[in-house]
């Protein structure tokens, strides 16, 4: 395997993506997991999710990061 070792497993990425889509804050998730907030957001963006849930995650991430405002 090349590059950095992932700090989140695929199951953790899916869990984080679902929690973000449900409206939980990235900070609360990072406190619960003990891992960086930005890593969780990137992990959730790259998770292999059903299209509808992926769109919800991206909208939530954009809203939380304040992109496009």
C-alpha positions in Angstrom: 0.0 0.0 0.0 1.3 3.4 -0.9 0.8 6.7 0.9 -0.4 7.4 4.3 -2.2 4.7 6.3 -5.9 5.7 6.6 -6.9 6.6 10.2 -10.5 5.7 9.6 -11.8 2.3 8.4 -14.5 2.1 5.7 -17.1 1.3 8.4 -16.0 4.4 10.5 -16.3 6.6 7.3 -19.8 5.4 6.7 -20.8 6.0 10.3 -19.3 9.5 10.2 -21.0 10.3 6.9 -24.4 9.1 8.3 -23.9 11.2 11.4 -23.0 14.3 9.4 -26.0 13.8 7.2 -28.3 13.5 10.2 -27.0 17.0 11.3 -24.4 16.1 14.0 -21.6 18.6 14.1 -18.1 17.5 13.0 -16.7 18.8 16.3 -19.0 16.5 18.3 -18.0 13.6 16.1 -14.3 14.4 16.5 -14.6 14.6 20.3 -16.4 11.2 20.3 -13.8 9.5 18.0 -10.7 11.3 19.3 -9.6 12.0 15.7 -9.3 15.3 13.8 -12.4 17.1 12.7 -11.1 17.8 9.2 -10.1 14.2 8.7 -13.6 13.1 9.5 -15.1 15.5 7.0 -12.7 14.4 4.2 -13.4 10.7 5.2 -17.2 11.3 5.0 -16.9 13.0 1.6 -14.9 10.0 0.2 -17.2 7.3 1.7 -18.9 5.0 -0.8 -22.5 5.9 0.0 -25.8 5.7 -1.8 -26.2 8.8 -4.0 -29.0 10.4 -1.9 -27.0 10.1 1.3 -23.8 11.3 -0.4 -25.6 14.4 -1.5 -26.9 15.0 2.0 -23.3 14.7 3.4 -21.9 17.1 0.8 -24.6 19.7 1.5 -24.0 19.3 5.3 -20.2 19.7 4.8 -20.6 22.7 2.6 -23.0 24.3 5.1 -20.7 23.6 8.1 -17.5 24.8 6.3 -19.3 28.0 5.0 -18.1 27.5 1.4 -19.8 29.7 -1.1 -21.0 32.3 1.3 
